[in-house]
């Protein structure tokens, strides 16, 4: 195994939407987000995934957690969100082993921007 170069990235984002967003649409887009990040990690030289975690909440009482613990694993989704919402807080935590911190950080920014644009 290559030298232990752990990369830890955290993001806290609040997304506000002009129209109510359906929970199913949001879950679908978060899964796509995660899939895009995992594909990027595989292609960028990451050799092991610690985890990818998304925790989303609309008002502190409901939440949705998406978790990936293995780079070859599908995301696991737990929790309950409202059926529709206009604002959501997203906490993202990525732990990966490799050498491309800036590139991974840029990819996360790109995917957040795609998510925001999709729901406008």
N, C-alpha and C positions, 0 to 999 in steps of 0.2 A: 504494500500500500504506500502511496506517496506520503511525503511529509504531512503532518497534521495541520493543515491550513484551514481553520474553521472560519466561516463567514456568518455573522449574525446580523440580520437586517430586521428592523421594526418600522412599521408605519402605522400611524393613526390618521384616519381620513373620515371626514363627515361629508356625506353626499346628500344634497338636497335636489329634489326633482320637481319640475313644474306640474307634472301630472302624477297621480298615484301610480305606483309600481306594484305589479302583482308579485307575490312571493315566488311563484313558480318561475317567472321570468328572471327574477333576481338570482335564484338558485342556479338556473341554467347558465347565466352569464358568469357567476362566480366559479362554477365548474369549468367553464371555458377558460377563464382567467388562470385558474390553477393548472389546467392542462397546457396552456401556452407557456407558463413559467417552467413547468417540468420539462417540456420539450426543449426550451431554451437551456435549462441546466444540463440536460444530457448532451447538447451540442456545444456547450461552452467549456467542457472539460471538468465539470463537477464529477467527482468520483464517489461521493456518498451523500445522501440526504439525511440530515438530522430530523427535520420535519418542516412542513409548511402548515401553518394554522391561520385560518380566518375566523375571527369572532365578530359577528354582526349583531347589533341591537338597535331597535327603533325607539325604545323608551326606557330601557333599563329593566323591564319586566319580562320581555321576550328576547330570545337570542337564537342565532343560528351559528353553529360551528362546523367548519369544513376542515378536515384534517387529512394530511398525507404523510405517512411515516416511512414510506419506501418509494424510491424513484420509479419503480415498476408497478406501483399499486394505484388503483383507482381511488379517488377521494371518498372519504366517509363523511356523511352529513348527518348532524344531530341537532336537535332543538326544535323550537317552535317560533315562527315569526307570525306577525299579523298577516292577514290575507292581502292587504294592500297597505302601502305607506308612502309618505312623501319625503321622509328624511331617515337616514340610517347612518349609524356610526360603525366604521369598519376598523378593526385592529388586525394587522397582518404581521406575522412573525415567521421568518425564514431562517433556518439553520442548515447550512450546506458546507461541504468540505471541497475545496478547490482553490483556484487562484484568481477569480474574475469578479471581485467585489463591485467595482465600478460598473461593469457591464450588467451584473445582476441588478444592481440598484437602478440603472437606467431602464432595464426591462420592466421592473416593478412600476416605475413612473409611467412608462408607456402603456402598460395594461390598465393602470388606474385611469389614465386619460381616455382610453378606449371605452372603459366602463361608463365614465361620466358622459362621453359623447353619445353612446348608445341610448342612454335613458333621457336625453334632452329632447 
